[in-house]
């Protein structure tokens, strides 16, 4: 007698490496559990096709996505169709044929598959905008009208090389990451048997610790942060103006500010040492523009008065989009090609590095810069930290004033030349 299948029994069933297994369900005649040699399990209904009487098989779905109860219900519906003279397998075959006829040859084109990838996968991520941009600008112009099965590892390498050859190594690495996700998704959807990006290495090494914003990028950043609104617009500007860490600036309180001095308490400083930061005229002007929201902690950058601003990733994504729009508009007004503008990936921490590099650029000595950054290593590490008690307060004040003046000059005057492709500086 055929045994009635149970969830526990189904889980316990093992594959036979030599052949596919079909195990009938004693709970419903015609329903079978199919176990492939690989161990994959699925449900199917066996019946005699109406009209011809030939044995037919109708696949219902995979286990465990389709559980036992759902499989039985689906099987009953399929068998009911058979009793009414309808062949469910024939109906499905006709539907697929009609779909192929409607879609034509476009179904397997890269641009068609890419559209599905963005819709079903990439659109759920916070980087959806950048992914769409990479497809529109880099991937689809090269592969869009080709069949997805034709794309090879060599195609990927050639695409990346072309991007790198125009000086956009960072962008080439970003495109590789996107293409790799795209290829893996296609494999998971059974569109291709293996990913065309498997084994492809990045075009060149990159380090986020080397990323410094160019003068053009700083100008675009300043305009975009002005459009971003509160609290993130002024918060991001203060990261650049003061050269302090994101967490330290984000949790700034009104009580920590005394005139033109902001003191980061020891318990909030990364190195555990209280740090006095001079607030330049530009910094004070930025803070004055922040709408004050009442709250016991007294946070400067907050949306509810109870906690510091959070959600940096989404705010940074909006800032990136604004910067790119500003850059493209600027280039278009100068008669250039806005589609050639690209801004390589950067992080909020890169603003601190950019400030340090900028101060060195305008002649500030390294020991003073390290004091501004509240570093305890470098020039002030080891035995030096014991005997060097000079606080450099006057020097730090002059350094931050000079840096603010440089920012003001840079962001209020447009350079004569525009850089269309920017890369991280070594």
GUKOLVO-905478 format. One line per 4 residues: their letters; for each residue x, y, z of C-alpha. Coordinates in steps of 0.001 Angstrom, whole numbers, plus 524288, in hexadecimal, padded with zeros to 5 digits. Layout:
N
a> X:Y:Z; ...
# end
This chain:
426
xxxx> 80000:80000:80000; 80516:80D78:7FC65; 80905:8151A:80869; 8034B:82256:80B51
xxxx> 80E06:82C8A:80A9F; 8108B:8354C:8164D; 81951:8414F:8176E; 8228D:839CB:8203C
xxxx> 8233F:82E55:816C2; 825D1:83786:80B4D; 83125:83DF4:8126E; 836C7:83089:81584
xxxx> 8366B:82BB4:80770; 84414:82A63:801CA; 847E7:82B11:7F35E; 84D09:81F96:7EB92
xxxx> 859C1:823C3:7E4C8; 856E4:81A50:7D9A7; 84922:81E40:7D5DA; 83DD2:8279D:7D7CA
xxxx> 8337B:82347:7E184; 824C7:82523:7E09C; 81DCC:82229:7ED67; 80ED5:8216A:7ECCF
xxxx> 8069F:827F4:7F74F; 7FCEF:81EB9:7FD89; 7F509:82A9D:8018F; 7F19D:82E4B:7F376
xxxx> 7F238:82542:7E7C6; 7FA14:82B18:7DC9F; 802BA:833D7:7E513; 8113A:8309E:7E577
xxxx> 81D12:835BF:7ECB4; 8282F:83644:7E2D5; 835FD:83589:7E83D; 84115:83875:7DECA
xxxx> 84E66:831FB:7DFDA; 8538D:83EF8:7E514; 849E2:83EA3:7F062; 840C3:84924:7EAFA
xxxx> 8327E:84613:7EDD3; 82641:84A10:7E656; 817F1:84672:7E4C2; 8118B:840F1:7D89A
xxxx> 80470:83B44:7D475; 8038D:82F8B:7CB6D; 7F729:82D2F:7C37C; 7F24E:82905:7B62D
xxxx> 7F06A:83468:7ACE6; 7E237:836C0:7A8D9; 7DF71:83295:79AE0; 7EBEB:82ADB:7988B
xxxx> 7ECB2:822E2:7A507; 7FB79:82448:7A4CD; 802B6:824CB:7B1EC; 805CC:832EB:7B56A
xxxx> 80D35:839ED:7C015; 80A31:8476B:7C59A; 81456:84DA7:7CE8A; 80E5E:8555A:7D9C7
xxxx> 81A13:85B98:7E059; 8261C:85990:7E898; 82690:854CA:7F68F; 8274C:85B09:8009E
xxxx> 8226D:8675C:7F9B6; 8162A:85F81:7F716; 812B4:857F2:80358; 80B23:84B2A:80448
xxxx> 7FDD6:8515A:806B0; 7FF9E:85B3A:7FBAB; 8044F:8507E:7F288; 7F842:84860:7F51B
xxxx> 7EF6B:85407:7F2B7; 7F65C:85741:7E5F4; 7F5AE:848FC:7E1DF; 7E6F7:8487E:7E46E
xxxx> 7E4F2:8545A:7DBBA; 7ED2C:84E56:7D0DD; 7E5E0:84156:7D1AB; 7D8FA:848A0:7D192
xxxx> 7DD17:84ED1:7C4B2; 7E019:8414B:7BF4E; 7D298:83C73:7C32F; 7CCEE:847EE:7BB9C
xxxx> 7D490:8444F:7AF7E; 7DF4A:84E75:7B151; 7EDB6:84AAF:7B0AE; 7F4DF:85375:7BAB4
xxxx> 80238:85054:7B504; 7FD48:853C1:7A76D; 7F78B:86090:7AC5D; 80480:8644F:7B299
xxxx> 80BF3:860F8:7A636; 802C5:86964:79E20; 8041B:874B7:7A79F; 812E2:8743D:7A6E3
xxxx> 81276:873CD:79821; 80977:87FAB:797E3; 81284:886DA:7A124; 81E4F:88403:79889
xxxx> 816C8:888A3:78CA2; 812DE:89539:79389; 82072:897F2:7989D; 826E8:893E4:78BFC
xxxx> 835A3:892CA:78BEF; 83725:89D87:79620; 834D9:89477:7A198; 842F4:88FFA:7A276
xxxx> 8496B:89CEC:79F25; 85212:8A308:7A984; 849D1:8AF58:7AA08; 83D80:8A754:7AC94
xxxx> 843C6:89EFF:7B717; 84A3A:8AAFE:7BD13; 83CF6:8B18D:7BE3C; 837F7:8A5E3:7C602
xxxx> 8443F:8A5BD:7CE60; 8429E:8B3F0:7D219; 83416:8B24D:7D486; 834C4:8A5ED:7DCB1
xxxx> 841E7:8A755:7E367; 8494B:8B418:7E23A; 83D87:8BCE7:7E4A9; 83CBC:8B7B1:7F291
xxxx> 84A3E:8BCC7:7F5F0; 84E1A:8CA87:7F9BE; 857C3:8CABE:7EE60; 84D08:8C8B1:7E441
xxxx> 84F4E:8D605:7DE0F; 85DD2:8D374:7DC21; 85B32:8C5BD:7D6DD; 851AD:8CB32:7CCCD
xxxx> 85BA6:8D581:7C8F6; 8663F:8CB54:7C6E0; 85D5D:8C347:7BE29; 858FB:8CF28:7B657
xxxx> 86690:8D4C3:7B491; 86FFE:8C96B:7B499; 869B1:8BC0C:7B313; 85E0E:8BD55:7A9DC
xxxx> 86506:8C570:79F6F; 86EB9:8BA2D:79E31; 86605:8AE49:7A02B; 857D6:8B2B9:79FAA
xxxx> 85430:8ACA1:79294; 85BB3:8A002:794B3; 855F8:89379:79A44; 85934:89149:7A86D
xxxx> 85E4E:88389:7A587; 86873:88949:79C44; 86F23:891B9:7A689; 87C1F:88BEC:7AAA6
xxxx> 886A9:88EB6:7B492; 88EA7:894D3:7A9B2; 8838E:89E5D:7A6FD; 883AD:8A26F:7B53B
xxxx> 89259:8A47B:7B53D; 891D5:8AC7F:7A8B1; 886DF:8B4EA:7AE25; 88E8F:8B7BA:7BA81
xxxx> 89AFB:8BA91:7B2DF; 893F9:8C4C3:7AA94; 88F06:8CB94:7B6CA; 89C7C:8CB28:7BD1D
xxxx> 8A317:8D00C:7B0AE; 89C08:8DCF0:7B1DD; 8A1BB:8DE83:7BF7A; 895F3:8D9AD:7C72C
xxxx> 89BDC:8CE47:7CEA3; 892EA:8D012:7DA4E; 886EC:8CFF9:7D187; 88BF1:8C3B0:7CAC4
xxxx> 88C77:8BCD0:7D7E1; 87EBF:8C17F:7DB42; 87996:8BC66:7CE41; 88018:8AF47:7D0CC
xxxx> 878EB:8AE4E:7DDC7; 86BFA:8B110:7D6E6; 86EAF:8A79B:7CBC4; 87276:89D1D:7D597
xxxx> 86578:89EB2:7DCC8; 85E52:89EB8:7CFCE; 864E8:89223:7CB74; 8622E:88B38:7D851
xxxx> 853F1:88F6C:7D795; 852D3:88A05:7C9D6; 85840:87CF9:7CE6A; 84ED4:87C8E:7D9EA
xxxx> 84385:87F2B:7D086; 84809:8743B:7C789; 84A33:87DD0:7BC72; 8585C:879A8:7BA56
xxxx> 85FBB:86DCF:7BF95; 86B93:87550:7C4B0; 86EE0:8838A:7C773; 87680:88AEB:7BD21
xxxx> 87D4D:8928E:7C812; 8826C:886C1:7CF71; 890E9:88804:7D206; 89235:895CF:7CC87
xxxx> 89B29:89E01:7D4F6; 89A44:8ACBE:7D78D; 8A12F:8B527:7CD89; 8A9B1:8BBBA:7D7AE
xxxx> 8AB9D:8BCF0:7E623; 8A499:8C7C0:7ED31; 8A450:8CC0B:7FB2D; 899D0:8D475:80148
xxxx> 8A4A9:8D995:80A27; 8AA61:8E07D:7FE59; 89E0D:8E740:7F98B; 89EDB:8F600:7F973
xxxx> 89476:8FE81:7F330; 89939:90713:7E81A; 89694:915AF:7E7A0; 88B6A:91360:7DE15
xxxx> 885A1:90919:7E6F9; 886C2:9121B:7F2B3; 87F79:91CB3:7EB69; 874CF:91330:7E76E
xxxx> 8745F:90DED:7F54F; 87280:91B95:7FAD3; 86753:91EC1:7F19E; 860C9:91193:7F3CA
xxxx> 861E7:91234:80293; 85B70:91F8E:801FE; 84FEE:9195C:7FAE7; 84F55:90D5B:8039B
xxxx> 848C7:91435:80EE2; 84950:91188:81D69; 84F10:90B00:824CA; 85825:9045A:81B1C
xxxx> 85BAE:90FDD:81268; 8620D:917F7:81D30; 866ED:90BAF:8241C; 86E5D:90734:81804
xxxx> 873D6:914DC:81631; 878D2:914E7:8242B; 88018:9082F:82184; 887B5:90F35:816F7
xxxx> 88966:91C13:81E2B; 88E0D:91679:82B2D; 894B6:909E4:8266A; 88ED8:90262:831CC
xxxx> 88908:8F4B9:831CA; 87B16:8F207:82D9A; 87683:8ECB7:83AB6; 87CA3:8F826:841F8
xxxx> 87632:90267:83962; 86919:8FB70:838C3; 867F8:8FB03:847AB; 86C1E:9092D:849B1
xxxx> 8642E:91023:8543D; 861D5:91E82:856A6; 867F4:91D11:86421; 874E9:9193A:85DDF
xxxx> 875BD:92628:8569C; 87B7E:93208:85D67; 87D1C:93DA5:85470; 885E8:9394E:84956
xxxx> 88A78:92CE7:8502D; 88425:91F94:84F90; 8893D:915F9:859A2; 88778:90798:856BD
xxxx> 88721:900E5:86415; 8903B:8F57B:866BD; 88538:8EB9D:86730; 8814E:8EF2A:8593E
xxxx> 88EDB:8F07C:85359; 89400:8E461:84C7C; 8A11F:8E4EA:8536C; 89B0F:8E7C2:860B8
xxxx> 8A0ED:8F563:86195; 898E0:901CE:8623A; 89B1E:90A15:85630; 898FC:918B2:8545D
xxxx> 89534:91C23:84660; 895C8:92A1B:841A3; 88979:92E51:83A8B; 88CCB:936F5:82F0E
xxxx> 883A9:94161:82A0B; 87EE1:937C2:81FC1; 87C38:92D8C:82A43; 874B2:93738:832B4
xxxx> 86CF0:93BB9:826EB; 86979:92D97:823DB; 8652E:92AF1:831D8; 85D0B:93759:8325A
xxxx> 85529:93266:826D4; 85148:925D4:82DCB; 84368:92607:832FB; 843A6:92359:84186
xxxx> 83B20:91815:84610; 8386A:917A7:8549C; 83CA7:90BBA:85C2D; 84335:9088C:8690B
xxxx> 8501B:903D7:862E3; 85125:91077:85B1C; 855AB:90A39:84E62; 858F5:9139F:84368
xxxx> 85670:909F4:83868; 849CC:902D1:83B8D; 83C51:90077:83612; 83547:8FD88:842CB
xxxx> 83D2E:9041E:84D87; 83F4C:8F71B:8546E; 84A25:8F107:84C4A; 854A6:8F530:842AB
xxxx> 851D2:8F4D1:8342D; 85267:8E737:82E32; 8502D:8E125:820DF; 85CD2:8E5D1:81AD2
xxxx> 85C9A:8DC1D:80F95; 84FDB:8E0FC:809BC; 853E5:8EF22:80B9C; 860FF:8EC57:80519
xxxx> 85A01:8E5F5:7F999; 851B1:8F22E:7F7CF; 85DC9:8FAA6:7F8B6; 864BD:8F274:7EE5B
xxxx> 8593C:8F3BE:7E50E; 858C8:90279:7E721; 86770:903D0:7E4E3; 866A7:8FC4B:7D838
xxxx> 85B38:9046C:7D35E; 8626B:9110E:7D6A0; 86EDA:90C4F:7D009; 867CF:90838:7C3A9
xxxx> 8603F:914E2:7C2FA; 86CCF:91CA5:7C46E; 873A4:91521:7B9A7; 867DE:9161C:7B09C
xxxx> 8678F:924EA:7B23F; 875D3:9254F:7AE30; 872BE:91DB8:7A1CB; 87834:910C7:7A69C
xxxx> 8723B:9034F:7A6C5; 86B18:9017A:7B3CA; 86A63:8F2BE:7B1CB; 87924:8F20C:7B335
xxxx> 878CD:8F76B:7C0FB; 87AE5:8ED83:7CBC0; 87E08:8EEFD:7DA10; 8851D:8E31A:7DF9E
xxxx> 88065:8DD5A:7EC62; 88427:8E493:7F8B6; 8806C:8E3DC:8070C; 87D69:8EDFC:8114C
xxxx> 88A43:8EABE:817F5; 89111:8EF34:80B8A; 88CE9:8FD1E:80EFB; 895E0:8FC75:81ADD
xxxx> 8A11B:8F78E:81261; 89E2A:901FF:8083E; 89EB4:90C80:812C9; 8ABBE:90781:817D6
xxxx> 8B152:9071F:80A13; 8ABB0:91490:80731; 8B212:91A8F:81333; 8BF2A:914DB:80F3D
xxxx> 8BCF7:91A4C:801B8; 8BB71:92833:806CD; 8C7B6:92737:80F0E; 8C34B:9223E:81C60
xxxx> 8CDE3:91A37:8231C; 8CB70:90BCA:8259C; 8CC39:90C9E:8349B; 8C1A3:9170C:8347E
xxxx> 8B909:90EF5:82B62; 8BA8A:90333:83450; 8B66F:90B8D:83FD9; 8AA78:91032:83850
xxxx> 8A719:901FE:83591; 8A95B:8FE79:843E2; 8B347:8F41E:8403C; 8BBC8:8EE7B:84AF8
xxxx> 8C4A4:8E6DD:841D5; 8CD20:8EC17:836EE; 8D49B:8F825:83B4B; 8CF72:8F697:8491F
xxxx> 8D11E:8E80D:84B22; 8D9F6:8E0B9:8548C; 8E315:8E858:85D55; 8DFA6:8F512:85691
xxxx> 8D1EE:8F46B:85C31; 8D7B8:8F489:869E9; 8E02B:9008D:8686A; 8D8D0:90835:85DFA
xxxx> 8CED8:91011:865BD; 8CD52:91B72:85C56; 8BEEB:91BB1:85897; 8C081:92340:84BC7
xxxx> 8B3D7:92A8F:84E87; 8B7AB:936CA:84717; 8BD10:92ED1:83BCD; 8B0C0:9267A:83B05
xxxx> 8A84C:932A7:83AF1; 8B008:9388A:82FC7; 8AFE0:92B8F:8287A; 8A11D:929EC:8292C
xxxx> 89EE4:93837:825A6; 8A7CC:936BD:819E1; 8A114:92A15:815D4; 893A8:9308A:816F5
xxxx> 89880:93BF6:80ED2; 89D52:93289:80471; 89022:92B94:80434; 88924:9388F:802F1
xxxx> 891AA:93CB5:7F790; 890A4:92F94:7F0DE; 881E4:92E7E:7F1E1; 87EE9:93C71:7EDED
xxxx> 88729:93CDA:7E1A3; 8860D:933A4:7D636; 89309:92ECD:7D0AC; 89587:930FD:7C24E
xxxx> 896DC:9229F:7BF04; 88DB7:91756:7C1F5; 89242:9099C:7C501; 8894B:8FFBD:7BED0
xxxx> 88EE7:8F373:7C514; 89432:8F3A5:7D2E1; 89BB4:8E8BC:7D971; 8A0B7:8E684:7E729
xx> 8ADC8:8ECF6:7E961; 8B8ED:8E407:7ED9F
# end
